[in-house]
C-alpha cells in the first residue's frame, strides 16, 4: 500500500465528501483515479493484405476499388462520366 500526502484542509474536504457519499477516502480516490486516468489501450496495427487469410484476400479483392485518378480525388469526374454514359441516348 502506498501513501499520499495531502494538505490537511484538502484531506478534511475529501474525508467529508467521501463520508457523505458512503465511502472511505481510499475508495473515493480510487474511484477518481479510475475515472480520470485512462487505462492503457492496446494499440492495433492494420495488417497488409498479404498477411490476411486467403478468404479475406478474396473478399477484399472483390471489393477493391479501381485505382483513382490523381486529378479526381473526390471522384467527381468519374461520377460525371458514369452519369453521362448512363443517361446519354
Secondary structure, DSSP 8 states (H G I E B T S, - for coil): -------HHHHHHHHHHHHHTT--HHHHHHHHHHHHS-----------GGGS-HHHHHHHHHH------TT-TTSHHHHHHHHHHHH--
